[in-house]
């Protein structure tokens, strides 16, 4: 396993396992158990995923020492005030059955970000969270947060895949000494990413599948990555990416695949923000 060192000094596995879109608790628990058995030591969940209890159950049952597992969760926007964020942190810890979180993120850049961030800072000081960061923040939103606090985010988790490479956001975070973590590295399978001929031809050189090439490309960009699967054989395949290195030429070919196309939605589109997050944010005023 490769590790990165965050700007607060804590070490984090560079390859992890995510449980986004695994709402079934028994399936999520089994997936995390299988991931830990496979060798993953970074597990990523969120309050909004509805499976923190299952993640915690798998960790409690695992023979892997808690100190060797890097656990991440995220706060949803319906808790974005200081008071509700403080409550949300405790709720995540309770559901996970943990004394501390290795990393806790603001899940989206909307609502009372300043109040929620202060709650994360205080929870870090209290020892409830080792590292704090954000998710889905654009460069200007990151800078705004930096200007309003003495504590810089350790990490920004954003969508990064061959079809949506986010070079500006990645480069900005690196200049700010903020670690980038990629969600949806396989772009939800869109545009036949697992059979794409260009990626497959690169994979043939190394005896690797398309997914392994993509993960290796992200790792070599210095990005933490959290692929998801509920199939243990695919988990093992995704984990088997540390025995080869892409050439500079192959990296450039992959860099040329960028469509600048999110497979989800535009986080800067007001209509999308209102549609997806409006109800959660309005609930804060009720």
Secondary structure, DSSP 8 states (H G I E B T S, - for coil): --EEE-TTS-EEESEEEE-TT---HHHHHHHHHHHHHHT--EEE--GGGT-HHHHHHHHHH-SS-GGG-EEEEEE-GGG-SHHHHHHHHHHHHHHHT-S-EEEEEE-SS-SSHHHHHHHHHHHHHTTSEEEEEEES--HHHHHHHHHT-SS--SEEEEE-BTTB--HHHHHHHHHTT-EEEEE-TTGGGGGGTTT-HHHHHHHHHHT--HHHHHHHHHHHTT-EEEE--S-HHHHHHHH--SS----HHHHHHHHTT-----SS--TT-HHHHHHHHHHHHHHTT-
